[in-house]
Amino acid sequence: MPSGQFYILDKPEFSFTCDYHLDSVAEREFESRMLLEIQKENQPVEVFTPLSIGQPLVFVSPSGEAKNLFLISETATHFIFSSRA
């Protein structure tokens, strides 16, 4: 998975080094799905503490594209967001 520096749109002071993956659906009219994995260690993950599974946040990618992503999983080491709930 490639990694990049993402930040939260309405909280640009919170930026994260994330691994991300794009799943594309060949020959379909569906938009590609983005998965974003944020490792908890050494990052300001306290911003995610009040979130529940299914809640959205708008992240801005290194290219400047804003994308609405949903918290789909939390493990002991990662927060995982997806562009589809």
C-alpha positions in Angstrom: 0.0 0.0 0.0 1.3 3.5 -0.8 1.4 6.0 2.0 0.9 9.7 2.1 0.3 12.7 4.4 -3.5 13.4 4.9 -5.2 15.9 7.1 -8.8 16.5 8.3 -10.5 19.2 6.3 -12.0 21.2 9.2 -9.0 20.5 11.5 -5.9 21.0 9.3 -3.7 21.0 12.4 -4.3 17.2 12.5 -2.3 15.6 9.8 -1.5 11.9 9.5 0.8 9.6 7.6 -1.5 7.0 6.2 -1.4 3.9 4.1 -4.1 4.0 1.5 -5.5 1.8 -1.2 -7.9 2.4 -4.1 -10.2 -0.4 -5.2 -11.6 0.2 -8.6 -14.6 -1.6 -10.1 -13.8 -2.5 -13.7 -16.6 -1.9 -16.2 -19.0 -0.5 -13.6 -20.4 2.9 -13.0 -19.4 2.8 -9.3 -16.8 5.2 -7.9 -13.6 3.6 -6.7 -13.4 2.9 -3.0 -10.6 4.4 -1.0 -9.3 2.6 2.2 -7.2 4.7 4.6 -5.3 3.0 7.4 -4.0 5.3 10.2 -1.4 3.7 12.5 -2.1 4.9 16.1 1.5 5.0 17.2 3.2 8.5 17.2 0.3 10.3 15.6 -2.4 12.7 17.0 -5.2 10.1 16.9 -7.0 11.7 19.9 -9.2 13.5 17.3 -10.7 10.0 16.5 -11.6 9.1 20.1 -15.2 10.5 20.0 -16.0 8.7 16.7 -18.2 5.6 16.4 -18.1 3.1 13.6 -19.9 4.5 10.6 -19.2 8.2 11.4 -17.7 10.3 8.5 -14.8 12.6 8.4 -13.5 14.6 5.4 -9.8 13.9 4.7 -7.7 15.9 2.3 -5.2 13.8 0.3 -1.6 14.8 -0.6 -2.9 16.0 -4.0 -5.4 18.3 -2.3 -8.6 16.2 -3.1 -11.1 16.2 -0.2 -12.9 12.9 0.3 -15.6 11.9 2.8 -14.5 8.7 4.6 -16.3 6.6 7.2 -14.7 5.0 10.2 -15.2 1.3 9.5 -12.8 -0.4 12.0 -10.6 0.3 15.0 -8.0 -2.1 16.1 -5.4 -1.9 18.8 -2.9 -0.4 16.3 -5.0 1.3 13.5 -8.0 3.3 12.6 -9.4 2.3 9.2 -11.6 4.5 7.1 -13.4 3.8 3.8 -15.1 6.0 1.3 -18.1 3.6 1.5 -19.8 2.9 4.8 
